[in-house]
């Protein structure tokens, strides 16, 4: 599991440039699918037959894209200006990046703090640039970095007793869960949508839902964990090591109440460790899917993740196992869950 997760996380797939990740997954699952194709938007759609057809069409969804950068200007000294995708400025300084298909290496820098005009304010992305080791605009142009996407350079690591550190756990882990399901024997015929553009508002999820027209959608995600020192219990959202997160609500979605209750019930019966959110925070493709067509019943299974949307997301291996086990339990007990 971890070898494949590293492979997925190492790939670059900033919102709008998910092709590398999609092709990697397509190669991984092509022998296990009954149908596999790219839709008009660029989502990777897989269909796999199970032992029976469910009462309602079921779609599992996980997004391909990750947070990152778009290079928008080359300065005279060769440094690069950028727009950010899905990140707060506070997490960017001194981070290593790779740019474009040639994976040009760079580092996010800023002027010395004492030279920034508006002292007393936090450093914004407008105060930052990417240094790629060149000395002129011409040198940088020769490297083909203009108007290219940049992603964090990864340093996937297993550390401590139960932890993984990597970029892009949001949402390469959700993609991993779907790959694992596709490679297994399924109880029910199922669609799997590897969607693009979640960090830009769920464009891919809307297209996938319109294409598949599911009655039930299960979103597989990573979600923010704020179980940090001095954080009040109510603000922790969730905690790594405490099991898969089954949310009843987030910043964009009120999840189907029956699905939520029945999934938690099945998890308890199967001895799968779960938790829910202690604070309404974050959002997923569920928001777009729920509102598509004439409405879709949605639920989610999420991996608790510290430092989400950074170069160093941290999650628990035991929680990963719980999420995979719970996703498979949903398939095996689908009739009971959707009733």
N, C-alpha and C positions, 0 to 999 in steps of 0.2 A: 504493500500500500504506500509506504513512504517513498520508495523509489519512483513510483509513478507520480506521486504528489510533487516531488522535487522536479521531475521532468516538466510537469504542467506549470509549476510556479516559475521555473527558470525561463520559460518562453515569454516573449514580449507580446502584450495584447492590450494596449491602451485603448480606451473607448474610441471607436472609429477605425481601429487598425487591428482587428481581432483575428485576421486570417491565419497567422502562424499557429495560434492556439487551436483554432477550429480544424485546421488540416492535421495537426498532431492528434487530436481526439478522433477525427474521422479514420485515420490510419489504425488507431488503437481498437476501434469498435467495429470496423467494416465487416469482419467475418462473423459477427454475432447478431447482426441486424437483419430483419426481413425487408426493411426499406431504409435508405439513407440518402439524404439530399440536402442541398442548400436552397433556401427559399429566396424570393426576390430581394429581401432585405439583407441577406447574408447570414441569417440564423442557420445553424446546423440542426436538422430535424432527423430524428431516428424513430423507427417503429419496430417493436419487437413483439411477436406473438407469445402469449402465455398459454396456460392450459385451458383457458376459457375467455370469452368476451365479457367484460364487466357490464353492469346495468347502465352505467354512464361512461362516456369517453373520459379516460384519465390521461392527464399530461403532467409529467414531472419537468421542472424548469430550473436551470441554473445559468448564471450569466458568464460569458466568456471574458468580458472586459475587466480591466483594472484601472486604477487611478494612474495618472502620469502627466506628461507635458507635451506641448506642441511648440516647436521652434518657430518663432515669428519674425526674428530680425537678427542680422549679424552685424555687430559693432565693428568699427574701424580697427580695433585691436584684436579682432578675431573671436571675442567672447559672444555668447548667444543670449538673446532675450527670449522669454517663453511665456506662454499662457499655461496655467495649471488646470488639470481635469480632476475634480473631486477631492482636493486636498486643502487643508488649512496651511497658511504660510509658515506657521510655527514649526512644522515638521520637516521643512525643506533644507535648511542650511547645512552645508557640509556633506550632503548625501551624494553618493556616487550614482551616476546614471549611464545608460547606454542609448545611443541615438541611431534610429533608422535600421535598415536591413543589414548594414555593415557593422552595426553595434559599436559605433565610435564612442570611446569612453570619455566621460566628463565628470565634473563635480559642481554642485550648486554652491555659489559664493555670493558675497555681498560686499559693498563698501565697508570699511571700518565703521563701527557704530558712531564714533565721534564725528564722522564726516557726513552722516545722514542728516538732512536738513531738519526734519521734525523730531527733535530729541524728545524723549519721554513717551513716544509711541512705539509699539512693536514694529519690528521690521516686516514689511509687506513684500509680496512677490515682485512688486514694482522696483524694489531696492535690490533685487537679486539678478544674477546672471549665471550662465553655465560656462565654465572654463574647460576647453578641450585641448589645452596645451599648445595652441597656435598663437601667432604674433600679429596676424593681419587678417582682414576680411578675405583677401584672396586665398590665403592658406585654408581657411575654414570652408570657403565655397568649393574648393577642390575636393574636400571630403564629403560633399553632398549632404550637408546637414540641414540646409534651409527647407522650411515647411515639412520637416520630418517629425515623427513622433519619437518621444523619448520615454523610457521606463526606468524605474529604479534598477540598478545592478543588484543581482540577487546574491545572497550568501546563506543558502538553506542550511539549517543546522538543527540537529537533535541534541538537546542539552537538559541538564537536571535529571529528575526521575521520570518525567512524563511530558516534556515540552518540546515543541517544534517552533523554530523561528524562521520566517520567510516573508518576502513580499508576496502580494497577490493571493493570500489565503482567502480573501474575499475577491472572487468566488471560485478559485480553482478547486477548493475543497468540495464545493457543491457539484462541480463538474466531475470530480473524482467519484463521488457517491453514485452519480448516474452511470458512469463508466462501469463501476462495480456491479450495478444492477443489471445493465445490459449484458454483461458477461455471465450472469447467473441465470438459472431457470426461473421464469416468472410464473406466478399464478394467473395473472391477468394480462390480456393484450394491453400494451402501454405505449404512449408516445413520450419522447424525450426531446425537449427543446433546449439546445445550448444557445442562449440568446446573446445578442450584442447590445451595446448602448445602455446598459442598466444605470451606469454612473451619469448618463446624460438624460435620464428621465424615463427609461423603459421603452424606447422605440422598438427594439427587437421583440420584446414581450408582447406588445400589441399585435404586431404582425404575426407572430407565432400563434397566438390565441385565435386570431381571425382565420388563420389557415387550418388549424386543427379543430377548432370549436369544441373545446372540452367542457364537460359538465363539472368535473372536479380537477383542480390543479394543486399540485404539491410543490412548493417552492423550497429548494435546497440552497442554503445560504450560509454565510458567516455573519455574525452580529457582534456589535460592540460590547465589550466587557470592561467595566470601570471599577473593578474590585481592587482599588488602589489604596495605599495608606491614607488614612484620615478621610476617606470617602464615606459618607453616611450610607447605611444599609439600603435606604430607599433609592439612592442614586447610583448604586452599583450596576444596575440593569441585569447582569448575570455574572457568573463566575466560572472560569476554566477549572475543570476537575469536578464539577457538580453535575455533569451530564449534558445531554442534548437539550437545546432550548426549543420549546414549543410555545410560541407567542400567542396570546389571545388578541393582541393589538400592537400596532407600532405607529410611527408617525404618518403613515399613509394608508393603513388598512385596519379595518375591524375584521378579524378572521372569523370564518364560519364557526359558530359556537358549538354545534354538534360535532363537527370534525375535530375541533380542539379538545373537547371533553373525551371523545372516543379514542383519540390517539393517546392521550395521557392514560386512559384506562388500559388500553392494550399494552402500553409500555410497562405499567405497573404489573400486569399479569405476566409479562414476559421477563420481568426482572431487569428491564432496561432503564438506566438512570436518566431522569429528565428534570428539567427546571423550567420556569417561565420567567418572563421579564418583570423586574420589580419597578421599572420605569418605562413610560411610553417614549421610545427613542428609535431613531433610524427608520429605514424603509426598504422595501424590496420590490421586485417585479410583480408581486402580488397586487399592488395598487393598480397597475395597468391591466393585468389579467382580469381582476375582479370586475372591472368596469367595461370589459370588452363584450361584443355581441349583445346578447340579452342578459348578461350577468353570469358569473362563474363562481362556484363555491371554492374558496381558497383556504389553504392551511400551509404552515411552514415548519420545517425542521432546520434548526440553525446551529452552527458551531460557535460557541463563545470564544471571542478573540480579543485579546488585549492589543492596544496600539494599532487598531485597524486603520487602513488608509495610510500606512507608513511603509518604510523600507523593512521594518522589523516587527511584523505582526507575530503574536505569540499565542499558541493554542495548545491544548492537551491531547495527547494521543488517545487517552481513554475516552475523551469526549468524541473524538473522531470515530472510534469503534462504536460508541453508543449511537451516533447519528446514522452510520451505515446499517446497524442492526435495526434501528427504528424504521428507516426507509423500507427495508425488506419486510419488516413486520406489517407495515401499511399495505404493501402489495399482498401479502399472505392473508391478511384479515380485512380486505377491502370492503366486502359486503357488510360486515359488522360496523366498520368505521363510517361508511357513507349513509347508513340507514337513518 
